[in-house]
């Protein structure tokens, strides 16, 4: 497994090394996702665009008859439980 080191800037930014960007086909305007796994942060390319993901959620919500109002109401209920 390859390892790469990047320095975090004062604004919290990191640079993904060019060789890794090329290997993983990450280019300008692509999105990446970061997950905490144990004591590590795992970075990966988001394969779908945000618009595509949003459209999928909208379709699923429509199939399940979930409205924006019902979702906000449920979120408020959950918040009050805390």
C-alpha positions in Angstrom: 0.0 0.0 0.0 1.3 3.4 -1.0 1.6 6.1 1.6 1.5 9.8 0.9 2.2 12.8 3.3 0.7 16.2 2.9 1.0 19.2 5.2 -2.2 20.8 6.5 -2.3 24.6 5.8 -3.5 27.2 8.3 -6.9 27.1 6.5 -7.2 23.4 7.0 -6.4 22.5 3.4 -4.3 19.6 2.1 -2.9 18.9 -1.3 -3.5 15.5 -2.8 -0.2 14.5 -4.5 -0.4 14.5 -8.3 0.6 10.8 -8.6 -2.3 9.8 -6.3 -4.8 12.1 -8.2 -3.7 10.5 -11.5 -3.9 7.0 -10.1 -7.4 7.6 -8.6 -8.6 9.8 -11.5 -9.3 12.8 -9.2 -9.3 16.1 -11.1 -10.4 19.7 -10.5 -14.0 20.1 -9.4 -14.3 16.4 -8.4 -15.5 15.8 -4.8 -13.8 13.6 -2.3 -15.3 12.0 0.8 -13.4 11.6 4.1 -14.3 9.1 6.8 -12.8 8.5 10.2 -11.8 4.8 10.5 -10.3 4.1 13.9 -7.5 6.6 14.3 -7.2 7.2 10.5 -8.9 9.4 8.0 -9.7 7.6 4.8 -10.1 9.7 1.7 -11.9 8.6 -1.5 -13.3 10.0 -4.7 -17.1 10.6 -4.8 -18.1 8.6 -7.8 -21.5 10.3 -8.3 -22.1 14.0 -8.6 -24.1 15.7 -5.9 -26.9 16.5 -8.4 -27.1 12.7 -9.2 -27.2 11.8 -5.5 -29.9 14.5 -4.8 -32.0 13.2 -7.7 -31.8 9.7 -6.3 -32.9 10.8 -2.8 -35.8 12.8 -4.3 -37.0 9.7 -6.3 -36.8 7.5 -3.2 -38.6 10.1 -1.1 -41.4 10.3 -3.7 -41.8 6.6 -3.8 -42.1 6.5 0.0 -44.4 9.5 0.1 -41.9 11.5 2.2 -42.4 15.2 2.0 -40.1 18.0 3.0 -42.5 19.0 5.7 -42.8 15.5 7.2 -39.0 15.1 7.2 -38.5 18.5 9.0 -41.2 17.5 11.5 -39.4 14.2 12.2 -36.1 15.9 12.6 -37.6 18.3 15.1 -39.1 15.4 17.1 -35.6 13.7 17.2 -34.0 17.0 18.3 -36.4 17.3 21.2 -35.5 13.8 22.4 -31.9 14.9 23.1 
